Amino acid sequence: MSYALSVIKSIQRGTINHSGSGTTTTATITAVVLGKSHCSLLGTRTEETDLNKAMATVYLTNTTTVTCQLASTPGSGNGRTNFEVVEYF
């Protein structure tokens, strides 16, 4: 797919709050077509002192789920990761 020649159909932004119980957390979005969508990491905020616990990746798990994968289990529930999903026509 050539994103440069495509028209944007929708933009969804959100925040995933990290818990201290694991490295994977999800958020629910309005359904998109996976082959016509792109998920971007907008930034991560944390009070962790270990940089490995602040490293995050976001991706579309399915048509309605964005997953945030952290490099290590956070020590506290004070972290947040922001994401954006753009769907094209």
C-alpha positions as CSV (number, residue, x, y, z in Angstrom):
1,M,0.0,0.0,0.0
2,S,1.3,3.4,-0.8
3,Y,0.4,5.7,2.1
4,A,1.6,8.8,0.2
5,L,-1.2,8.5,-2.3
6,S,-3.9,7.5,0.1
7,V,-6.6,9.5,1.8
8,I,-7.0,9.2,5.6
9,K,-10.3,7.6,6.6
10,S,-9.8,7.9,10.4
11,I,-7.4,8.8,13.1
12,Q,-7.7,7.4,16.6
13,R,-5.5,8.3,19.6
14,G,-5.4,6.8,23.0
15,T,-3.5,6.1,26.2
16,I,-2.6,2.8,27.6
17,N,-2.0,2.7,31.4
18,H,0.7,0.3,32.5
19,S,0.1,-2.0,35.5
20,G,2.8,-3.6,37.6
21,S,1.5,-7.1,36.7
22,G,3.0,-7.7,33.3
23,T,4.6,-6.5,30.2
24,T,1.6,-6.5,27.9
25,T,-1.4,-4.1,28.1
26,T,-4.1,-3.4,25.6
27,A,-6.6,-0.7,24.6
28,T,-9.8,-1.1,22.5
29,I,-10.4,1.1,19.5
30,T,-13.1,1.3,16.8
31,A,-12.7,-1.4,14.2
32,V,-10.2,-0.7,11.4
33,V,-9.0,-2.6,8.3
34,L,-5.6,-4.1,9.3
35,G,-4.2,-3.9,5.8
36,K,-5.1,-0.2,5.5
37,S,-4.0,0.9,9.0
38,H,-0.8,2.0,10.8
39,C,-0.2,2.2,14.5
40,S,2.4,4.6,15.9
41,L,3.9,5.2,19.3
42,L,3.4,8.8,20.4
43,G,5.4,8.6,23.6
44,T,5.8,6.9,27.0
45,R,5.7,8.5,30.5
46,T,6.9,6.6,33.5
47,E,8.4,7.1,36.9
48,E,10.6,4.0,36.5
49,T,14.4,4.6,36.9
50,D,15.3,1.4,35.0
51,L,15.2,2.4,31.3
52,N,14.5,-1.1,30.2
53,K,11.1,-0.8,32.0
54,A,10.3,2.3,30.0
55,M,10.9,0.9,26.5
56,A,7.6,0.3,24.7
57,T,6.3,-0.9,21.4
58,V,2.7,-0.5,20.2
59,Y,1.0,-2.5,17.5
60,L,-2.4,-3.6,16.2
61,T,-3.2,-7.1,17.6
62,N,-6.5,-7.3,15.6
63,T,-9.1,-4.9,14.1
64,T,-10.1,-3.5,17.5
65,T,-7.1,-4.0,19.8
66,V,-3.9,-2.0,20.2
67,T,-1.2,-3.8,22.3
68,C,1.5,-2.1,24.3
69,Q,4.5,-4.4,24.9
70,L,7.1,-3.2,27.5
71,A,10.6,-4.6,27.6
72,S,10.3,-5.5,31.3
73,T,7.5,-5.6,33.9
74,P,7.1,-2.2,35.4
75,G,7.7,-1.8,39.1
76,S,4.7,0.5,39.5
77,G,1.4,1.3,37.8
78,N,2.4,4.9,37.1
79,G,3.4,4.5,33.4
80,R,1.4,5.6,30.3
81,T,2.0,5.0,26.6
82,N,0.2,7.1,24.0
83,F,-0.6,5.8,20.5
84,E,-2.2,6.8,17.2
85,V,-3.9,4.5,14.7
86,V,-4.4,5.9,11.2
87,E,-6.7,4.1,8.8
88,Y,-6.6,4.9,5.0
89,F,-9.2,4.4,2.3
